[in-house]
Amino acid sequence: MRRFLAWAGGVAGGLAAYRFLTRRPEPVTGPLPPPPPEPAPPEPELDPRAAELRAKLDATREPEPEPPAEETPEERRARIHERGRSAVEEMRRSE
């Protein structure tokens, strides 16, 4: 009889452990509390040298040539190829 009681107690304990481990969480009832407000992002500190660097960069940039208003694809291709050829020649001269 002791074996049966031990076996039955083991089965009952196993079932209780199984139910405890596989239970689903209870759904939340009622309204949820509002989330806490997010802090405002800090103001970026402007480096006084930034304007000076931007001015230097703008001065070193070459203005992009504007294509002619009425340009055919062949004329555009020839213009681009000529610009590429001149860049290659300039690189060859610098070597």
Wavefront OBJ file of the C-alpha trace (Angstrom):
o trace
v 0.000 0.000 0.000
v 2.911 2.360 0.698
v 4.195 1.918 -2.810
v 0.838 2.847 -4.270
v 0.598 5.965 -2.109
v 4.157 6.957 -3.032
v 3.426 6.374 -6.699
v 0.118 8.298 -6.562
v 1.806 11.170 -4.694
v 4.539 11.314 -7.331
v 1.990 11.409 -10.144
v -0.048 14.102 -8.388
v 3.096 16.153 -7.742
v 4.204 15.756 -11.348
v 0.816 16.907 -12.634
v 0.853 19.893 -10.291
v 4.357 20.847 -11.439
v 3.330 20.451 -15.101
v 0.285 22.692 -14.667
v 2.318 25.274 -12.768
v 4.989 25.435 -15.471
v 2.600 25.526 -18.438
v 0.027 27.976 -17.114
v -0.791 31.091 -19.089
v -0.429 34.529 -17.553
v -3.675 36.146 -16.546
v -4.817 38.924 -18.862
v -4.493 42.465 -17.585
v -7.861 43.986 -16.827
v -8.603 47.667 -16.745
v -6.835 50.571 -18.422
v -3.078 50.557 -18.628
v -1.227 53.399 -16.939
v 0.145 56.012 -19.343
v 3.808 55.630 -20.236
v 6.199 58.041 -18.559
v 6.999 61.121 -20.655
v 10.212 60.907 -22.619
v 12.850 63.465 -21.739
v 13.502 66.098 -24.359
v 16.630 65.471 -26.426
v 19.502 67.726 -25.434
v 20.180 70.739 -27.600
v 23.163 70.095 -29.847
v 26.060 72.353 -29.054
v 27.097 74.282 -32.124
v 30.806 74.351 -32.625
v 31.907 77.863 -33.628
v 34.348 76.320 -36.077
v 31.528 74.625 -38.039
v 30.562 77.741 -40.011
v 34.196 78.370 -40.869
v 34.654 74.802 -42.106
v 31.464 74.968 -44.164
v 32.678 78.165 -45.805
v 36.016 76.531 -46.660
v 34.265 73.503 -48.132
v 31.965 75.670 -50.225
v 34.965 77.618 -51.516
v 36.800 74.460 -52.627
v 33.856 72.876 -54.406
v 33.684 73.354 -58.131
v 30.334 74.519 -59.422
v 28.671 71.804 -61.435
v 28.219 72.781 -65.074
v 24.625 72.954 -66.112
v 23.794 70.946 -69.222
v 22.362 72.822 -72.171
v 18.585 73.069 -72.125
v 18.049 71.242 -75.418
v 20.594 68.422 -75.469
v 20.167 65.141 -77.299
v 21.330 61.907 -75.689
v 24.186 61.684 -78.212
v 25.397 65.191 -77.341
v 25.196 64.429 -73.636
v 27.104 61.159 -74.097
v 29.807 62.937 -76.103
v 30.101 65.690 -73.464
v 30.446 63.145 -70.652
v 32.993 61.087 -72.585
v 35.031 64.206 -73.298
v 35.046 65.110 -69.623
v 36.211 61.580 -68.785
v 38.951 61.685 -71.406
v 40.233 64.996 -70.087
v 40.297 63.561 -66.538
v 42.306 60.557 -67.755
v 44.762 62.808 -69.594
v 45.186 64.938 -66.485
v 45.918 61.822 -64.395
v 48.448 60.584 -66.933
v 50.230 63.956 -66.903
v 50.499 63.939 -63.107
v 52.295 60.558 -63.048
l 1 2 3 4 5 6 7 8 9 10 11 12 13 14 15 16 17 18 19 20 21 22 23 24 25 26 27 28 29 30 31 32 33 34 35 36 37 38 39 40 41 42 43 44 45 46 47 48 49 50 51 52 53 54 55 56 57 58 59 60 61 62 63 64 65 66 67 68 69 70 71 72 73 74 75 76 77 78 79 80 81 82 83 84 85 86 87 88 89 90 91 92 93 94 95
